[in-house]
Amino acid sequence: MTIRPSSDSSLLVTFGDRISPEAHRQVLRLTRRLESARKIRNLHPAFTSVLVEFDPRRARAGEIEELIRARLQADGEEDVAEPPARLIEIPVRYGGEFGPDLEDVARHAGLEAGRVVELHASAEYEVYFLGFATFFVYLGGLPAEIATPRLAAPRRQVPAGSVGIAGGQTGIYPLASPGGWRIIGRTGARLFDPQREPPPLVRMGDRVRFVAVPEDRA
């Protein structure tokens, strides 16, 4: 673990430089242990790091670093009340107008499009973090056989619910927005619903499984 200043009001905590389940567990653990800290203004978890924002008028960077180290070295009592990870099934309509890049992914992988769908829907993914856009879902666990580079030029508009691949990652667009991920399908599931309690469909640390469904059910 390394801790270094990112600005006069933030510290960047990094757990190595490679995306891995172990780094994710450390990110999840630190995020949960700092959520209730009064001196922390905001937390921004990512694949291998957590950006910790604080109010420099109320605390010095050295104090926040000491807090971070103390929370990580605690005996685990802070974790007792945390909710267990859930398995969320998300219906997806693959290919066609819903997945315009499915055939390109198949060609890159040297597979039939149907096999790409089978592989993508057979994996159980972990929600590494939510970001980029409101509740954009970054998932770890994509089968290596279907890892595919991003588009050379991003689209100006990607429909909400689009499921994409970028390198060794897969994710879900919560809102219509520009994006360069390879879109292989789309879900009708609402990732954020203010009428639902809690509003987000998934949270960091949950597990996700995609379910291929007919067009009229996606």
N, C-alpha and C positions, 0 to 999 in steps of 0.2 A: 504494500500500500504506500502511495505517495500523497502528500498534501502540499499544495502550492497555491500562492495567491493567483486569482484570476482577474481581480479588480480591487479597488479599495473597499469593496463591500461584499466580496465573495471569495470562497476557497474552492478549489477543484480537488476532489478526492478521487484518486484513480487506483483501480485494482488490476494492474497489469495492462498490456496493450493488445490482448487477444480476446475476442468474443468467446466465452465459454460458460458452461453451466455454473462453474465455481465462481467466476467473476460476477455472474448474475446474482448468485446467492448472497455474495458480499454486498452488492449494490442494494438488493432488497432488504437485507438485514440493517444496513446503515440508514436507509430511508425510513424504515419503520421506527427505528430507535430515535430518530431526530424529529419526527413529525410533531411530537408534543413539546419540544424544547422551546421555551419562551423567547430565547435570544435569536432564534432562527426566523428569518422573514419568509424564505421560500426554498424549496428543494427541486432540483431538476435532475432526476435519474436518467442515465443513458445505458448503453450496453455494458461498459466497463467503468463508469464513473458516476459521481454525484456532484453536481454544482450546488454548493451551499451558500445561500445569500443571507446576509445579516445586516443589521442597522449599525453602521460604524459610529453613530452617536451614542449607542448604548453598550457596545461591546468592541473590544479590540480583536484583531485577527488572531492573536495568540490565545485569547480566551476561547474563541470558537474552536481552534485547533485542539486545545486541551479537552474541550467538551466532546469533540468527535472521537478522540482517542479513548476517553473515559467510557463513552457509550459502547464502543466496539469491544472494550475489554470487560464490560459488565458480565455478570454471571448468567445472563439469559432471562432474568425475571421480566424484563421489558417485553419479551416475546410471548409470554403466556397468554395474553388476552387477544392476540392477533387471530383473525378468522382464518380457517384452513383454506387452502387452495381449492377452487372448484373446477370441475370439468364442464366446459361450455361447448355445446354442439351448435355449429353455425351452418345453416343450409346455403348451398352455393349452386348457381347455374353456371356450368363451365362452357366455354367456347362460344362460337357464333358472335352475335352482337354484344353478348355479355363478356366475352373473353377474346377480344380481337387479336391478342398476341399468343394465344395458345399454340397455334400452328408453328409460330416462330420458335417458341420454347421447345416444341417437339423436335424441330429440325436441328436446333442447337444441341439437344441432348441425344440425337440419333434414335429417337423413339417415336412410336405412334402417339397421336394426341390422346387417345384413350388411356394409354399407359401413363402419360404424364398426369392425367386426372387421377388414376388409381394411386399413384405414388403420393400426390399432393394430399389426397383425402385419406390416405392410410396412416399418415403420421399423427402423432399427438404433440402439439406445440405448446411451448411455454410463453406466456406474455412477459416479454423482457421489460418493456416499458411502454408508456403512452406518450406520444409527442408529435413533432413536426407540425401537424394541425391538431385542432382540438380532438383528443382521444384517437388519433391515428394509432393503430395497434401494430406494434413491432413484435414479431413472433420468432422464437428460436426453435430449431429442430427440422428445418427444411431438408428433405432427402438430397444428398449431394448430387445424385444423378440428374436432377432437374434445375440445379443452380444455373442462372442465366444472367448475363450482364444487363444493366439498365439500357433503355433506349438511348440512341446517340443524341437525340433531341427530345426534350420532354414535351408532352402534350399540353396544350393550353388549358384543357378541361378534361378531368377524369371524373366519371359519374360517382356519386356517393354509393358506398357499398362495394366498390370494386376491390377485388382480391388480386394482389400483384406479387411479382417476384423481382428482386433486385439483388444480383449476386447470390449469396447464400442465405438471403433473408426472404421471408414472405410477410405480407402485411395487408391491412384492410383500410381503405380510405373511408373515413367517417362522413366526410362532406365532399361535395363537388369542388375540385380544386385542380390547379396545374400539377403535373407529376410525370416522372420518367420511369416508373416501374413497369414491368411487362404485365399487362392485365390479362389474366387467364380465366376470370369468372367474376360473378357479382352476387352479393347476398342482399336479400330484402330485410334482413335483421337490422334493427336500429341500434347503433352502437351507443348512442346517447339519447335518452328520452327523459325530459324534465318531469314527466308525469309518473315515471317509474321510481321506485325506492329500493336501492339507490339508483340515480339516473344512469350511470355507466353500465353497459352490459357486462364488461369484463374489467378486471383490475390487475395490476402488476402482480405476478406470481400465480395467476390462474393458469389452467390448462385449456387448450382449445383444440377441437377436432372439427374438420370440415366434412360436411355430408353432401355428396352430390345428389341433387334432386331434379326432377323434371322442371321445365320452364315455368309451368303454371303454379309451382309451389315455391319457387325461389323468392 
